[in-house]
Amino acid sequence: MPWHIKSWSREKGRGTIESEHYPDVPFDAACADVDDFRVGEVVSVKTTTIDGALRITRVWPDDPRFKPEGPASAAPALDPDLRASAERTLAQRDDCVDYRIASLTEESILIEGDDSLFEYGHLDELVIQRPAYLDLPLWSLEIKSLRLSTDAERAHIHSNKFRLGAGDLTLTVIGPKNQFHFIVGAGLTYRRTR
């Protein structure tokens, strides 16, 4: 039963969350792990019951926030056309349970996704074109989420990993224990295989 942010005010330090069975549960900043919730965002919660009423004791984002290791200089902004294309491509994806890197060459990284441990092949393919930087565990690819990198993540990559240009697409891969990994490439394609 996923919980979502229904409302949030950083200024007031108050918000509400909702789920299928609980349409409007209030919480305040005292039990919030972050102060930048987004309406509709999936969150994890801890609850208790006091006098028969559900109370929130902790709420945190399902997609963790990146915390830079140190100071970082701003990275060049991603080309707007490349950003729009990548956002459209990523919006097509189904979130699979199982992932693997099927091939890794100078021309592309092929990531396959499936929901049955690849017993019948794979459901979809994400191709990162012309990879320039890869920070992923190649032996076991567990993906909690995969998305375009935020400005803070791009700055971290630019300052500590790889000098970025406007044509460098950066992806953030978050593992099951909230580990952050990064991929830099020139483009992205997606294909559903069955």
Backbone as a printed PyTorch tensor [residue, N CA C, xyz], in Angstrom:
tensor([[[  0.8460,  -1.1690,   0.0000],
         [  0.0000,   0.0000,   0.0000],
         [  0.8960,   1.2390,   0.0000]],

        [[  1.1590,   1.8240,  -1.1850],
         [  2.0490,   2.9820,  -1.2360],
         [  1.3940,   4.2450,  -0.6800]],

        [[  2.2100,   5.0390,  -0.0350],
         [  1.7860,   6.3430,   0.4670],
         [  2.3070,   7.4080,  -0.4840]],

        [[  1.5400,   8.4810,  -0.6400],
         [  1.9340,   9.6120,  -1.4810],
         [  1.7660,  10.9050,  -0.6950]],

        [[  2.5700,  11.8900,  -1.0540],
         [  2.3910,  13.2240,  -0.4860],
         [  1.1580,  13.8440,  -1.1410]],

        [[  0.2000,  14.2380,  -0.3280],
         [ -1.0120,  14.8910,  -0.8340],
         [ -0.8500,  16.4060,  -0.8020]],

        [[ -0.2230,  16.8990,   0.2680],
         [  0.0650,  18.3360,   0.3770],
         [  1.3080,  18.5100,   1.2420]],

        [[  2.0280,  19.6100,   1.0310],
         [  3.1920,  19.9090,   1.8540],
         [  3.4910,  21.3920,   1.7840]],

        [[  3.7280,  22.0100,   2.9290],
         [  4.1570,  23.4060,   3.0190],
         [  5.4330,  23.4610,   3.8400]],

        [[  6.5270,  23.8070,   3.1940],
         [  7.8040,  23.9400,   3.9080],
         [  7.7090,  25.0770,   4.9140]],

        [[  7.0480,  26.1670,   4.5210],
         [  6.9330,  27.3430,   5.3980],
         [  6.1710,  27.0160,   6.6910]],

        [[  5.0810,  26.2650,   6.5670],
         [  4.2770,  25.9020,   7.7440],
         [  4.7880,  24.6480,   8.4420]],

        [[  5.6160,  23.8500,   7.7360],
         [  6.1210,  22.6130,   8.3180],
         [  5.0270,  21.5830,   8.5190]],

        [[  4.0460,  21.5870,   7.6220],
         [  2.9150,  20.6670,   7.7310],
         [  2.5460,  20.1190,   6.3650]],

        [[  1.9890,  18.9060,   6.4070],
         [  1.5400,  18.3050,   5.1670],
         [  0.5730,  17.1760,   5.4440]],

        [[  0.1240,  16.5470,   4.3640],
         [ -0.7340,  15.3720,   4.4790],
         [ -0.2360,  14.3070,   3.5180]],

        [[ -0.4670,  13.0590,   3.8990],
         [ -0.1650,  11.9340,   3.0210],
         [ -1.4460,  11.1540,   2.7940]],

        [[ -1.4390,  10.3420,   1.7330],
         [ -2.6220,   9.5440,   1.4260],
         [ -2.1930,   8.1760,   0.9260]],

        [[ -3.0820,   7.2240,   1.0980],
         [ -2.9100,   5.8870,   0.5460],
         [ -4.2900,   5.3930,   0.1350]],

        [[ -4.3420,   4.1820,  -0.3390],
         [ -5.6170,   3.6180,  -0.7930],
         [ -6.6700,   3.6070,   0.3140]],

        [[ -6.2490,   3.3120,   1.5480],
         [ -7.1930,   3.1820,   2.6640],
         [ -7.2550,   4.4060,   3.5660]],

        [[ -6.3050,   5.3170,   3.4310],
         [ -6.2590,   6.5130,   4.2670],
         [ -6.1020,   7.7290,   3.3560]],

        [[ -7.1980,   8.4510,   3.0910],
         [ -7.1570,   9.5130,   2.0930],
         [ -6.5090,  10.8230,   2.5420]],

        [[ -6.3520,  11.0560,   3.8350],
         [ -5.8870,  12.3740,   4.2700],
         [ -5.3190,  12.3020,   5.6820]],

        [[ -4.0380,  11.9330,   5.8180],
         [ -3.4240,  11.7870,   7.1370],
         [ -2.4070,  12.9110,   7.3330]],

        [[ -2.5940,  13.7630,   8.3410],
         [ -1.6750,  14.8940,   8.5540],
         [ -0.3550,  14.4570,   9.2050]],

        [[  0.6950,  15.2380,   8.9160],
         [  1.9870,  15.0770,   9.5920],
         [  2.6520,  16.4390,   9.6410]],

        [[  3.6610,  16.5400,  10.5070],
         [  4.3760,  17.8130,  10.5590],
         [  5.8780,  17.5920,  10.4190]],

        [[  6.6040,  18.6800,  10.3410],
         [  8.0390,  18.6390,  10.0640],
         [  8.8190,  17.8700,  11.1250]],

        [[  8.2840,  17.7390,  12.3320],
         [  8.9910,  17.0260,  13.3940],
         [  9.2200,  15.5570,  13.0400]],

        [[  8.3610,  14.9840,  12.2100],
         [  8.5340,  13.5740,  11.8440],
         [  8.9920,  13.4120,  10.3870]],

        [[  9.3110,  14.5150,   9.7250],
         [  9.7340,  14.4770,   8.3220],
         [ 11.2540,  14.4260,   8.2230]],

        [[ 11.7660,  13.5120,   7.4000],
         [ 13.2170,  13.4020,   7.2120],
         [ 13.7760,  14.4850,   6.3040]],

        [[ 12.9490,  15.0590,   5.4310],
         [ 13.3810,  16.1190,   4.5190],
         [ 12.3540,  17.2460,   4.5470]],

        [[ 12.7250,  18.3920,   3.9800],
         [ 11.7760,  19.5130,   3.9470],
         [ 11.3880,  19.8970,   2.5170]],

        [[ 11.7150,  19.0320,   1.5490],
         [ 11.4360,  19.3690,   0.1490],
         [ 10.5390,  18.3340,  -0.5300]],

        [[  9.5250,  17.8580,   0.1730],
         [  8.5850,  16.9010,  -0.4190],
         [  7.9030,  17.5260,  -1.6260]],

        [[  7.5390,  16.6700,  -2.5940],
         [  6.7930,  17.0950,  -3.7760],
         [  5.4210,  16.4240,  -3.7600]],

        [[  4.3790,  17.1670,  -4.0970],
         [  3.0240,  16.6030,  -4.1400],
         [  3.0130,  15.4490,  -5.1360]],

        [[  2.4490,  14.3070,  -4.7090],
         [  2.3880,  13.1030,  -5.5370],
         [  3.5520,  12.1580,  -5.3280]],

        [[  4.6000,  12.6090,  -4.6550],
         [  5.7950,  11.7940,  -4.4300],
         [  5.4650,  10.5860,  -3.5450]],

        [[  6.0400,   9.4320,  -3.8840],
         [  5.8930,   8.2300,  -3.0690],
         [  6.7970,   8.3600,  -1.8420]],

        [[  6.2480,   8.0510,  -0.6770],
         [  7.0150,   8.1410,   0.5630],
         [  6.8480,   6.8620,   1.3730]],

        [[  7.7950,   6.6470,   2.2560],
         [  7.7040,   5.5670,   3.2440],
         [  7.3060,   6.2070,   4.5630]],

        [[  6.5530,   5.4770,   5.3650],
         [  6.0880,   6.0410,   6.6330],
         [  6.1730,   5.0120,   7.7540]],

        [[  6.2970,   5.5270,   8.9570],
         [  6.1080,   4.7380,  10.1670],
         [  4.9220,   5.3550,  10.8870]],

        [[  4.0690,   4.4820,  11.4050],
         [  2.8430,   4.9640,  12.0470],
         [  2.6740,   4.3440,  13.4260]],

        [[  1.7760,   4.9250,  14.1660],
         [  1.3350,   4.3770,  15.4390],
         [ -0.1500,   4.7270,  15.5800]],

        [[ -0.7990,   4.1130,  16.5130],
         [ -2.2050,   4.4290,  16.7820],
         [ -2.3100,   4.9880,  18.1920]],

        [[ -2.9100,   6.1660,  18.2910],
         [ -3.1100,   6.8070,  19.5940],
         [ -4.6020,   7.0830,  19.7340]],

        [[ -5.2090,   6.5280,  20.7570],
         [ -6.6560,   6.6710,  20.9940],
         [ -7.4620,   6.3220,  19.7450]],

        [[ -7.0530,   5.2680,  19.0490],
         [ -7.7770,   4.8020,  17.8770],
         [ -7.5140,   5.5780,  16.6020]],

        [[ -6.6940,   6.6080,  16.6740],
         [ -6.3980,   7.4170,  15.4830],
         [ -4.9850,   7.1070,  14.9720]],

        [[ -4.8650,   7.0310,  13.6700],
         [ -3.5670,   6.7890,  13.0420],
         [ -2.7110,   8.0440,  13.1350]],

        [[ -1.4760,   7.8810,  13.6040],
         [ -0.5340,   9.0060,  13.7160],
         [  0.7510,   8.6450,  12.9690]],

        [[  1.3070,   9.6230,  12.3110],
         [  2.5680,   9.4480,  11.5850],
         [  3.7100,   9.7660,  12.5440]],

        [[  4.6750,   8.8470,  12.6620],
         [  5.8460,   9.1000,  13.5140],
         [  7.0940,   9.4010,  12.6870]],

        [[  7.0880,   9.0000,  11.4190],
         [  8.2250,   9.2990,  10.5380],
         [  7.7520,   9.1980,   9.0950]],

        [[  8.2050,  10.1270,   8.2530],
         [  7.9130,  10.0880,   6.8210],
         [  9.1770,  10.4970,   6.0630]],

        [[  9.5240,   9.7080,   5.0410],
         [ 10.7300,   9.9980,   4.2610],
         [ 10.4920,   9.6150,   2.7980]],

        [[ 11.2010,  10.2580,   1.8760],
         [ 10.9880,   9.9970,   0.4470],
         [ 11.4290,   8.5910,   0.0650]],

        [[ 10.6420,   7.9430,  -0.7800],
         [ 11.0280,   6.6370,  -1.2950],
         [ 12.2510,   6.7830,  -2.2070]],

        [[ 12.3050,   7.8780,  -2.9520],
         [ 13.4570,   8.1890,  -3.7970],
         [ 14.3680,   9.1070,  -2.9780]],

        [[ 15.4750,   8.5870,  -2.4520],
         [ 16.2870,   9.3660,  -1.5090],
         [ 16.8880,  10.6170,  -2.1490]],

        [[ 17.1910,  11.5900,  -1.3190],
         [ 17.8170,  12.8290,  -1.7690],
         [ 19.3230,  12.6420,  -1.7950]],

        [[ 19.9450,  13.1630,  -2.8290],
         [ 21.3980,  13.0880,  -2.9530],
         [ 22.0420,  14.1150,  -2.0350]],

        [[ 23.0360,  13.6710,  -1.2730],
         [ 23.7860,  14.5750,  -0.4010],
         [ 25.2320,  14.5900,  -0.8810]],

        [[ 25.6950,  15.7190,  -1.4550],
         [ 27.0620,  15.7760,  -1.9720],
         [ 28.0930,  15.5290,  -0.8800]],

        [[ 29.2160,  14.9480,  -1.2880],
         [ 30.2900,  14.6330,  -0.3420],
         [ 31.0780,  15.8740,   0.0520]],

        [[ 31.0150,  16.9030,  -0.7410],
         [ 31.7570,  18.1250,  -0.4780],
         [ 31.3130,  19.1930,  -1.4520]],

        [[ 32.0450,  20.3100,  -1.4850],
         [ 31.6560,  21.3770,  -2.4010],
         [ 31.7880,  20.9220,  -3.8560]],

        [[ 30.8880,  21.4280,  -4.6760],
         [ 30.9040,  21.0760,  -6.0860],
         [ 30.6140,  22.3180,  -6.9130]],

        [[ 31.3090,  22.4420,  -8.0300],
         [ 31.0470,  23.5760,  -8.9250],
         [ 29.8970,  23.2110,  -9.8570]],

        [[ 29.1370,  24.2130, -10.2490],
         [ 27.9720,  23.9780, -11.1120],
         [ 28.4140,  23.3340, -12.4220]],

        [[ 27.6130,  22.4100, -12.8930],
         [ 27.8690,  21.7460, -14.1720],
         [ 27.1200,  22.4850, -15.2670]],

        [[ 27.6050,  22.3940, -16.5000],
         [ 26.8290,  22.9750, -17.6020],
         [ 25.4430,  22.3300, -17.6470]],

        [[ 24.4310,  23.1460, -17.9050],
         [ 23.0640,  22.6330, -17.9860],
         [ 22.9480,  21.6720, -19.1610]],

        [[ 22.1350,  20.6500, -18.9890],
         [ 21.8870,  19.6860, -20.0460],
         [ 21.1330,  20.3740, -21.1800]],

        [[ 21.5300,  20.1060, -22.4090],
         [ 20.8690,  20.6600, -23.5800],
         [ 19.3560,  20.4250, -23.4730]],

        [[ 18.5180,  21.4660, -23.6370],
         [ 17.0730,  21.3130, -23.4430],
         [ 16.4300,  20.2650, -24.3630]],

        [[ 16.8760,  20.1670, -25.6040],
         [ 16.3170,  19.1660, -26.5150],
         [ 16.6780,  17.7570, -26.0670]],

        [[ 17.9290,  17.5730, -25.6250],
         [ 18.3710,  16.2700, -25.1240],
         [ 17.6050,  15.9040, -23.8580]],

        [[ 17.3900,  16.8820, -22.9830],
         [ 16.6140,  16.6540, -21.7510],
         [ 15.1890,  16.2160, -22.0860]],

        [[ 14.5350,  16.9370, -22.9850],
         [ 13.1490,  16.6130, -23.3490],
         [ 13.0610,  15.2190, -23.9640]],

        [[ 14.0010,  14.8720, -24.8170],
         [ 14.0210,  13.5510, -25.4430],
         [ 14.2140,  12.4540, -24.3970]],

        [[ 15.1480,  12.6660, -23.4740],
         [ 15.4120,  11.6700, -22.4260],
         [ 14.2140,  11.5320, -21.4940]],

        [[ 13.5600,  12.6220, -21.1550],
         [ 12.3820,  12.5480, -20.2890],
         [ 11.2640,  11.7510, -20.9570]],

        [[ 11.0540,  11.9710, -22.2710],
         [ 10.0370,  11.1990, -22.9970],
         [ 10.3920,   9.7160, -23.0140]],

        [[ 11.6670,   9.4220, -23.2430],
         [ 12.1170,   8.0260, -23.2820],
         [ 11.9210,   7.3540, -21.9310]],

        [[ 12.3400,   8.0050, -20.8660],
         [ 12.2200,   7.4190, -19.5330],
         [ 10.7580,   7.2710, -19.0990]],

        [[  9.8840,   8.1440, -19.5740],
         [  8.4670,   8.0520, -19.2240],
         [  7.8110,   6.8130, -19.8220]],

        [[  8.3900,   6.2370, -20.8750],
         [  7.8430,   5.0320, -21.5060],
         [  8.1310,   3.7690, -20.7000]],

        [[  9.1670,   3.8040, -19.8660],
         [  9.6390,   2.6100, -19.1700],
         [  8.6200,   2.0570, -18.1910]],

        [[  8.6130,   0.7370, -18.1000],
         [  7.9280,   0.0580, -17.0030],
         [  8.9730,  -0.1910, -15.9290]],

        [[  8.5960,  -0.0660, -14.6790],
         [  9.5370,  -0.3880, -13.6120],
         [  9.5410,  -1.8960, -13.4290]],

        [[ 10.6480,  -2.5110, -13.7850],
         [ 10.7910,  -3.9570, -13.6350],
         [ 11.3660,  -4.2830, -12.2590]],

        [[ 11.3470,  -5.5500, -11.9130],
         [ 11.8890,  -6.0210, -10.6440],
         [ 13.3560,  -6.4190, -10.8010]],

        [[ 13.6900,  -7.0100, -11.9500],
         [ 15.0350,  -7.5410, -12.1880],
         [ 15.7040,  -6.7690, -13.3260]],

        [[ 16.9930,  -6.5080, -13.1650],
         [ 17.7620,  -5.8140, -14.1950],
         [ 19.1040,  -6.5110, -14.3820]],

        [[ 19.6440,  -6.3650, -15.5830],
         [ 21.0030,  -6.8440, -15.8360],
         [ 21.5990,  -6.0160, -16.9680]],

        [[ 22.9280,  -5.8830, -16.9250],
         [ 23.6320,  -5.2640, -18.0390],
         [ 23.9070,  -6.3770, -19.0330]],

        [[ 23.2390,  -6.3250, -20.1830],
         [ 23.3610,  -7.3780, -21.1860],
         [ 24.5950,  -7.1840, -22.0510]],

        [[ 24.9740,  -5.9250, -22.2920],
         [ 26.2060,  -5.6630, -23.0470],
         [ 26.7350,  -4.2810, -22.6980]],

        [[ 28.0390,  -4.1760, -22.8050],
         [ 28.7290,  -2.9370, -22.4850],
         [ 29.8510,  -2.7700, -23.4930]],

        [[ 29.7090,  -1.7860, -24.3920],
         [ 30.7270,  -1.5050, -25.4070],
         [ 30.9970,  -0.0100, -25.4130]],

        [[ 31.9200,   0.4170, -26.2340],
         [ 32.1770,   1.8520, -26.3830],
         [ 30.9900,   2.5600, -27.0230]],

        [[ 30.1740,   1.8160, -27.7470],
         [ 29.0280,   2.4060, -28.4500],
         [ 27.7600,   2.4660, -27.6050]],

        [[ 27.5970,   1.5110, -26.6760],
         [ 26.3460,   1.5070, -25.9110],
         [ 26.4290,   0.6160, -24.6760]],

        [[ 25.5110,   0.9000, -23.7560],
         [ 25.2490,   0.0370, -22.6070],
         [ 23.8120,  -0.4320, -22.7730]],

        [[ 23.6110,  -1.7300, -22.7820],
         [ 22.2720,  -2.2930, -22.8980],
         [ 21.8660,  -2.8410, -21.5320]],

        [[ 20.8190,  -2.2440, -20.9490],
         [ 20.2700,  -2.7000, -19.6740],
         [ 18.9360,  -3.3650, -19.9630]],

        [[ 18.8210,  -4.6340, -19.5770],
         [ 17.5760,  -5.3740, -19.7730],
         [ 16.8130,  -5.4410, -18.4510]],

        [[ 15.4910,  -5.3690, -18.5520],
         [ 14.6410,  -5.4630, -17.3830],
         [ 13.6230,  -6.5750, -17.5390]],

        [[ 13.2450,  -7.1820, -16.4110],
         [ 12.2690,  -8.2670, -16.4470],
         [ 11.5990,  -8.3810, -15.0770]],

        [[ 10.5450,  -9.1930, -15.0130],
         [  9.8430,  -9.4190, -13.7520],
         [  9.8380, -10.8800, -13.3170]],

        [[ 10.5730, -11.7320, -14.0470],
         [ 10.5930, -13.1600, -13.6820],
         [ 12.0000, -13.7400, -13.8100]],

        [[ 12.9810, -12.9810, -13.3250],
         [ 14.3800, -13.4230, -13.3230],
         [ 14.8630, -13.8820, -14.7050]],

        [[ 14.3310, -13.2630, -15.7700],
         [ 14.7440, -13.5210, -17.1560],
         [ 14.4650, -14.9610, -17.5900]],

        [[ 13.5060, -15.5970, -16.9220],
         [ 13.1640, -16.9760, -17.2450],
         [ 12.6420, -17.1130, -18.6830]],

        [[ 11.9410, -16.0850, -19.1640],
         [ 11.3730, -16.1190, -20.5210],
         [ 11.9620, -15.0150, -21.4020]],

        [[ 13.1960, -14.6570, -21.1710],
         [ 13.7980, -13.5340, -21.8930],
         [ 13.7120, -12.2860, -21.0280]],

        [[ 13.4540, -11.1570, -21.6490],
         [ 13.3320,  -9.9100, -20.8940],
         [ 12.1770,  -9.0760, -21.4380]],

        [[ 11.6420,  -8.1920, -20.5770],
         [ 10.4920,  -7.3620, -20.9320],
         [ 10.8760,  -6.1170, -21.7180]],

        [[ 11.9870,  -5.5040, -21.3340],
         [ 12.3450,  -4.2590, -22.0020],
         [ 13.8450,  -4.0380, -22.0470]],

        [[ 14.2350,  -3.0460, -22.8420],
         [ 15.6440,  -2.7100, -23.0250],
         [ 15.8160,  -1.1940, -22.9620]],

        [[ 16.7730,  -0.7620, -22.1900],
         [ 17.1700,   0.6340, -22.1420],
         [ 18.6040,   0.6910, -22.6590]],

        [[ 18.8360,   1.5310, -23.6660],
         [ 20.1580,   1.6360, -24.2650],
         [ 20.7010,   3.0360, -24.0110]],

        [[ 21.8610,   3.1170, -23.3850],
         [ 22.5720,   4.3790, -23.2050],
         [ 23.6050,   4.4410, -24.3220]],

        [[ 23.4780,   5.4420, -25.1690],
         [ 24.3450,   5.5520, -26.3300],
         [ 25.6530,   6.2650, -25.9820]],

        [[ 26.7250,   5.7630, -26.5620],
         [ 28.0790,   6.3070, -26.4010],
         [ 28.3940,   6.6690, -24.9420]],

        [[ 28.4530,   5.6600, -24.0770],
         [ 28.7450,   5.9300, -22.6640],
         [ 30.1460,   6.5110, -22.4930]],

        [[ 30.2340,   7.5280, -21.6360],
         [ 31.5260,   8.1610, -21.3630],
         [ 31.9860,   7.9050, -19.9330]],

        [[ 31.0370,   7.5980, -19.0380],
         [ 31.3660,   7.3330, -17.6380],
         [ 30.3280,   6.3790, -17.0820]],

        [[ 30.7920,   5.4070, -16.3140],
         [ 29.9000,   4.4070, -15.7370],
         [ 30.3360,   4.1120, -14.3130]],

        [[ 29.4120,   4.2480, -13.3880],
         [ 29.6520,   3.9560, -11.9770],
         [ 28.5110,   3.0470, -11.5140]],

        [[ 28.6120,   1.7550, -11.8820],
         [ 27.5900,   0.7670, -11.5420],
         [ 28.2640,  -0.5280, -11.1140]],

        [[ 27.6590,  -1.2680, -10.2010],
         [ 28.1770,  -2.6080,  -9.9100],
         [ 27.7800,  -3.5460, -11.0480]],

        [[ 28.7430,  -4.0160, -11.7960],
         [ 28.4540,  -4.8120, -12.9830],
         [ 28.0500,  -6.2480, -12.6500]],

        [[ 28.3970,  -6.7330, -11.4690],
         [ 28.1110,  -8.1260, -11.1410],
         [ 26.6770,  -8.3220, -10.6510]],

        [[ 26.0610,  -7.3040, -10.0990],
         [ 24.7040,  -7.4410,  -9.5880],
         [ 24.0180,  -6.0910,  -9.7000]],

        [[ 23.1450,  -5.9560, -10.6640],
         [ 22.5050,  -4.6730, -10.9200],
         [ 21.1150,  -4.6600, -10.3010]],

        [[ 21.0110,  -4.0840,  -9.1240],
         [ 19.7220,  -3.9450,  -8.4610],
         [ 19.3310,  -2.4800,  -8.5320]],

        [[ 18.2070,  -2.2090,  -9.1780],
         [ 17.7820,  -0.8330,  -9.3930],
         [ 16.4770,  -0.5740,  -8.6550]],

        [[ 16.5210,   0.3720,  -7.7510],
         [ 15.3090,   0.8390,  -7.0960],
         [ 14.6610,   1.9110,  -7.9720]],

        [[ 15.4900,   2.8040,  -8.5270],
         [ 14.9850,   3.7930,  -9.4730],
         [ 16.1040,   4.2300, -10.4110]],

        [[ 15.6900,   4.6820, -11.5890],
         [ 16.6020,   5.1950, -12.6010],
         [ 15.9480,   6.4340, -13.1750]],

        [[ 16.6710,   7.5570, -13.1710],
         [ 16.0960,   8.8200, -13.6050],
         [ 17.1890,   9.7570, -14.1040]],

        [[ 16.7680,  10.8720, -14.6910],
         [ 17.7290,  11.9080, -15.0380],
         [ 18.3320,  12.4650, -13.7540]],

        [[ 19.5890,  12.8180, -13.8140],
         [ 20.2520,  13.3790, -12.6360],
         [ 19.7380,  14.7820, -12.3440]],

        [[ 19.6770,  15.1230, -11.0630],
         [ 19.3080,  16.4750, -10.6440],
         [ 20.4980,  17.4090, -10.8760]],

        [[ 20.2810,  18.7110, -10.7110],
         [ 21.3740,  19.6790, -10.8540],
         [ 22.4850,  19.4100,  -9.8400]],

        [[ 22.1020,  19.0650,  -8.6010],
         [ 23.1070,  18.7790,  -7.5620],
         [ 23.9200,  17.5370,  -7.9260]],

        [[ 23.2610,  16.5220,  -8.4890],
         [ 23.9700,  15.3050,  -8.8960],
         [ 24.8870,  15.5950, -10.0860]],

        [[ 24.4090,  16.4050, -11.0430],
         [ 25.2630,  16.7930, -12.1800],
         [ 26.4960,  17.5530, -11.6870]],

        [[ 26.2980,  18.4400, -10.7130],
         [ 27.4340,  19.1950, -10.1690],
         [ 28.4350,  18.2500,  -9.5090]],

        [[ 27.9400,  17.2630,  -8.7870],
         [ 28.8120,  16.2730,  -8.1430],
         [ 29.6000,  15.4840,  -9.1910]],

        [[ 28.9030,  15.0150, -10.2170],
         [ 29.5760,  14.2710, -11.2870],
         [ 30.6290,  15.1520, -11.9440]],

        [[ 30.2540,  16.3810, -12.2750],
         [ 31.1470,  17.3260, -12.9610],
         [ 32.3920,  17.6380, -12.1310]],

        [[ 32.2180,  17.7900, -10.8330],
         [ 33.3300,  18.1710,  -9.9550],
         [ 34.1940,  16.9960,  -9.5290]],

        [[ 33.6040,  15.7940,  -9.4260],
         [ 34.3200,  14.6740,  -8.8250],
         [ 34.5040,  13.4440,  -9.7030]],

        [[ 33.7540,  13.3390, -10.7850],
         [ 33.7810,  12.0990, -11.5670],
         [ 34.1830,  12.3070, -13.0230]],

        [[ 33.4920,  13.2390, -13.7150],
         [ 33.6620,  13.3840, -15.1610],
         [ 33.2750,  14.8130, -15.5510]],

        [[ 34.1320,  15.4840, -16.3050],
         [ 33.8400,  16.8620, -16.7380],
         [ 32.7230,  16.8390, -17.7710]],

        [[ 31.5970,  17.4440, -17.4330],
         [ 30.4130,  17.3970, -18.2760],
         [ 30.3270,  18.5740, -19.2260]],

        [[ 29.6710,  18.3350, -20.3490],
         [ 29.2770,  19.3830, -21.2800],
         [ 27.7690,  19.3620, -21.4140]],

        [[ 27.2040,  20.3050, -22.1460],
         [ 25.7510,  20.3880, -22.3230],
         [ 25.1910,  19.1670, -23.0380]],

        [[ 26.0180,  18.4750, -23.8280],
         [ 25.5710,  17.2930, -24.5600],
         [ 25.7690,  15.9890, -23.8160]],

        [[ 26.1630,  16.0710, -22.5530],
         [ 26.3650,  14.8650, -21.7460],
         [ 25.1240,  14.5880, -20.9120]],

        [[ 24.4320,  13.5210, -21.2760],
         [ 23.2450,  13.0820, -20.5590],
         [ 23.7000,  12.3340, -19.3100]],

        [[ 23.1860,  12.7160, -18.1420],
         [ 23.5650,  12.0320, -16.9040],
         [ 22.3330,  11.3580, -16.3080]],

        [[ 22.5090,  10.0880, -15.9440],
         [ 21.4560,   9.3040, -15.3170],
         [ 21.8920,   8.9260, -13.9130]],

        [[ 20.9470,   8.9400, -13.0020],
         [ 21.1850,   8.5150, -11.6320],
         [ 20.4660,   7.1910, -11.4140]],

        [[ 21.2150,   6.2120, -10.9380],
         [ 20.6710,   4.8990, -10.6240],
         [ 20.7490,   4.7460,  -9.1110]],

        [[ 19.6140,   4.4530,  -8.4800],
         [ 19.5850,   4.2800,  -7.0310],
         [ 19.3560,   2.8090,  -6.7260]],

        [[ 20.2600,   2.2390,  -5.9430],
         [ 20.1820,   0.8330,  -5.5740],
         [ 19.2220,   0.6020,  -4.4210]],

        [[ 18.9900,  -0.6580,  -4.0630],
         [ 17.9970,  -0.9960,  -3.0360],
         [ 18.3490,  -0.4860,  -1.6370]],

        [[ 19.6140,  -0.2110,  -1.3920],
         [ 20.0170,   0.3160,  -0.0860],
         [ 20.3150,   1.8100,  -0.1960]],

        [[ 19.6660,   2.4600,  -1.1820],
         [ 19.7990,   3.8960,  -1.4330],
         [ 21.2110,   4.3220,  -1.8210]],

        [[ 21.9580,   3.4150,  -2.4800],
         [ 23.2580,   3.7830,  -3.0080],
         [ 23.0400,   4.5460,  -4.3160]],

        [[ 23.8470,   5.5730,  -4.5530],
         [ 23.7560,   6.3630,  -5.7780],
         [ 24.8530,   5.9270,  -6.7440]],

        [[ 24.4650,   5.6890,  -8.0020],
         [ 25.3920,   5.3690,  -9.0730],
         [ 25.0610,   6.2810, -10.2450]],

        [[ 26.0550,   6.5120, -11.1110],
         [ 25.8550,   7.4690, -12.1940],
         [ 26.3340,   6.9110, -13.5270]],

        [[ 25.6340,   7.3250, -14.5900],
         [ 26.0100,   6.9830, -15.9580],
         [ 26.0000,   8.2750, -16.7630]],

        [[ 27.0260,   8.4610, -17.5970],
         [ 27.0780,   9.5910, -18.5160],
         [ 27.1160,   9.0250, -19.9270]],

        [[ 26.2480,   9.5320, -20.7800],
         [ 26.2090,   9.0860, -22.1680],
         [ 25.7230,  10.1960, -23.0730]],

        [[ 25.5790,   9.8690, -24.3580],
         [ 25.1810,  10.8740, -25.3410],
         [ 23.7000,  10.8200, -25.6800]],

        [[ 23.0080,   9.7490, -25.3380],
         [ 21.5950,   9.6230, -25.6720],
         [ 20.9980,   8.3840, -25.0470]],

        [[ 19.7250,   8.1800, -25.3320],
         [ 18.9660,   7.1260, -24.6520],
         [ 17.8580,   6.6310, -25.5660]],

        [[ 17.6900,   5.3090, -25.6250],
         [ 16.5450,   4.7180, -26.3400],
         [ 15.9260,   3.6430, -25.4510]],

        [[ 14.6410,   3.3720, -25.7010],
         [ 13.9180,   2.3730, -24.9290],
         [ 13.1090,   1.5150, -25.8930]],

        [[ 13.0210,   0.2220, -25.5720],
         [ 12.2080,  -0.6890, -26.3810],
         [ 11.5950,  -1.7340, -25.4810]],

        [[ 10.2840,  -1.9260, -25.6400],
         [  9.5870,  -3.0170, -24.9510],
         [  9.6940,  -4.2430, -25.8350]],

        [[ 10.1140,  -5.3740, -25.2750],
         [ 10.3520,  -6.5560, -26.0960],
         [  9.2010,  -7.5480, -26.0940]],

        [[  8.3240,  -7.4990, -25.1190],
         [  7.1270,  -8.3610, -25.1210],
         [  6.0400,  -7.7550, -24.2950]]])
